[in-house]
Amino acid sequence: MTIRVATPADAAVVSELARRTFYDTFAASNDAADMALYLAGAYSIDIQTRELNDRDVTTLLVEDAGAAIAYAMLRTDHVPECVNGPDPIELWRFYVDRAWHGRGVAAALMARARTAALERGAKTLWLGVWERNDRARAFYAKCGFVDAGEHIFLFGTDPQTDRVMVTAL
Ligand SMILES: CC(C)(COP(=O)(O)OP(=O)(O)OC[C@H]1O[C@@H](n2cnc3c(N)ncnc32)[C@H](O)[C@@H]1OP(=O)(O)O)[C@@H](O)C(=O)NCCC(=O)NCCS
């Protein structure tokens, strides 16, 4: 398994992985029309090309035997009021292919994400996680994140509550 910073040349791979892992994670517990709307607005080769060219975004890609199995994105953008640590950066997306859950990939990717955040000069790492995503919340708590508040995430037409979690770097 290797972890590297993705480049615009990876747009098709990241886009496919991102779409698939998002669908796998949330399709069963959400409305199909909202899912379709969200997927259309979030994942395509053009959209991921823009993100991979964006200096405010760092994308980490995990590969095993040449196959992409996980990715994470860090982003400097708006910061919710409940995040009050110094120099914050958002862990915007963090997804591991289902076949690799519970096998240490997520921990390795988190360690690399923390290093990448430090390299960007951040001192506080924050994220939003759906209040009903128990596995992810348990994983983040295991990684030292604590609950700091909430914000709204618009899933298609459905305004959902995300817990905002924070850790010091
Ligand atoms: C979230 C994610 C990255 C965590 O990686 P992982 O390899 O599954 O994490 P781990 O197995 O190390 O840790 C998950 C913990 O949750 C626990 N868990 C599993 N299912 C659970 C559930 N339904 N409810 C509560 N906890 C659960 C596990 O037992 C484990 O804790 P333990 O190590 O103390 O036993 C991965 O599951 C994933 O990619 N999920 C889909 C995408 C996603 O939800 N991303 C986050 C978006 S904010």
The ligand as an SDF file (V2000), in Angstrom:
LIG
                    3D

 48 50  0  0  0  0  0  0  0  0999 V2000
  -14.8430    5.9440    8.3490 C   0  0  0  0  0  0  0  0  0  0  0  0
  -13.7420    5.0110    7.8620 C   0  0  0  0  0  0  0  0  0  0  0  0
  -12.6800    5.8190    7.1480 C   0  0  0  0  0  0  0  0  0  0  0  0
  -13.0940    4.3560    9.0800 C   0  0  0  0  0  0  0  0  0  0  0  0
  -12.1600    3.4050    8.6500 O   0  0  0  0  0  0  0  0  0  0  0  0
  -12.2530    1.9090    9.2300 P   0  0  0  0  0  0  0  0  0  0  0  0
  -11.1540    1.1220    8.6670 O   0  0  0  0  0  0  0  0  0  0  0  0
  -13.6350    1.4250    8.9990 O   0  0  0  0  0  0  0  0  0  0  0  0
  -12.0080    2.2440   10.7620 O   0  0  0  0  0  0  0  0  0  0  0  0
  -11.7040    1.2500   11.9650 P   0  0  0  0  0  0  0  0  0  0  0  0
  -12.2440   -0.1150   11.6940 O   0  0  0  0  0  0  0  0  0  0  0  0
  -10.2500    1.3900   12.3080 O   0  0  0  0  0  0  0  0  0  0  0  0
  -12.5170    1.9550   13.1160 O   0  0  0  0  0  0  0  0  0  0  0  0
  -13.8980    2.0200   13.0960 C   0  0  0  0  0  0  0  0  0  0  0  0
  -14.4000    1.8030   14.5070 C   0  0  0  0  0  0  0  0  0  0  0  0
  -15.8250    1.8850   14.4910 O   0  0  0  0  0  0  0  0  0  0  0  0
  -16.3660    0.6980   15.0520 C   0  0  0  0  0  0  0  0  0  0  0  0
  -17.6230    0.4440   14.3880 N   0  0  0  0  0  0  0  0  0  0  0  0
  -17.8430   -0.3520   13.3360 C   0  0  0  0  0  0  0  0  0  0  0  0
  -19.1370   -0.2850   12.9860 N   0  0  0  0  0  0  0  0  0  0  0  0
  -19.7220    0.5660   13.8520 C   0  0  0  0  0  0  0  0  0  0  0  0
  -21.0460    1.0280   14.0370 C   0  0  0  0  0  0  0  0  0  0  0  0
  -22.0240    0.6240   13.2300 N   0  0  0  0  0  0  0  0  0  0  0  0
  -21.2980    1.8800   15.0410 N   0  0  0  0  0  0  0  0  0  0  0  0
  -20.3180    2.3120   15.8640 C   0  0  0  0  0  0  0  0  0  0  0  0
  -19.0320    1.9090   15.7330 N   0  0  0  0  0  0  0  0  0  0  0  0
  -18.7490    1.0330   14.7450 C   0  0  0  0  0  0  0  0  0  0  0  0
  -15.3250   -0.3560   14.8280 C   0  0  0  0  0  0  0  0  0  0  0  0
  -15.4720   -1.3930   15.7300 O   0  0  0  0  0  0  0  0  0  0  0  0
  -14.0490    0.4260   15.0370 C   0  0  0  0  0  0  0  0  0  0  0  0
  -13.7370    0.6170   16.3910 O   0  0  0  0  0  0  0  0  0  0  0  0
  -12.7010   -0.3780   17.1720 P   0  0  0  0  0  0  0  0  0  0  0  0
  -11.4030   -0.3130   16.4250 O   0  0  0  0  0  0  0  0  0  0  0  0
  -12.6180    0.2100   18.5380 O   0  0  0  0  0  0  0  0  0  0  0  0
  -13.3130   -1.7210   17.1110 O   0  0  0  0  0  0  0  0  0  0  0  0
  -14.2890    3.9170    6.9110 C   0  0  0  0  0  0  0  0  0  0  0  0
  -15.1990    3.0830    7.6130 O   0  0  0  0  0  0  0  0  0  0  0  0
  -14.9670    4.5040    5.7030 C   0  0  0  0  0  0  0  0  0  0  0  0
  -14.3200    4.8710    4.7360 O   0  0  0  0  0  0  0  0  0  0  0  0
  -16.3210    4.5530    5.7390 N   0  0  0  0  0  0  0  0  0  0  0  0
  -17.0940    5.0170    4.6110 C   0  0  0  0  0  0  0  0  0  0  0  0
  -16.8140    6.4650    4.2890 C   0  0  0  0  0  0  0  0  0  0  0  0
  -17.0910    7.3850    5.4330 C   0  0  0  0  0  0  0  0  0  0  0  0
  -18.0180    7.2250    6.2060 O   0  0  0  0  0  0  0  0  0  0  0  0
  -16.2280    8.4110    5.5070 N   0  0  0  0  0  0  0  0  0  0  0  0
  -16.3340    9.4370    6.4960 C   0  0  0  0  0  0  0  0  0  0  0  0
  -17.1060   10.5590    5.9320 C   0  0  0  0  0  0  0  0  0  0  0  0
  -17.1320   11.9230    7.0960 S   0  0  0  0  0  0  0  0  0  0  0  0
  1  2  1  0
  2  3  1  0
  2  4  1  0
  2 36  1  0
  4  5  1  0
  5  6  1  0
  6  7  2  0
  6  8  1  0
  6  9  1  0
  9 10  1  0
 10 11  2  0
 10 12  1  0
 10 13  1  0
 13 14  1  0
 14 15  1  0
 15 16  1  0
 15 30  1  0
 16 17  1  0
 17 18  1  0
 17 28  1  0
 18 19  1  0
 18 27  1  0
 19 20  2  0
 20 21  1  0
 21 22  1  0
 21 27  2  0
 22 23  1  0
 22 24  2  0
 24 25  1  0
 25 26  2  0
 26 27  1  0
 28 29  1  0
 28 30  1  0
 30 31  1  0
 31 32  1  0
 32 33  2  0
 32 34  1  0
 32 35  1  0
 36 37  1  0
 36 38  1  0
 38 39  2  0
 38 40  1  0
 40 41  1  0
 41 42  1  0
 42 43  1  0
 43 44  2  0
 43 45  1  0
 45 46  1  0
 46 47  1  0
 47 48  1  0
M  END
$$$$
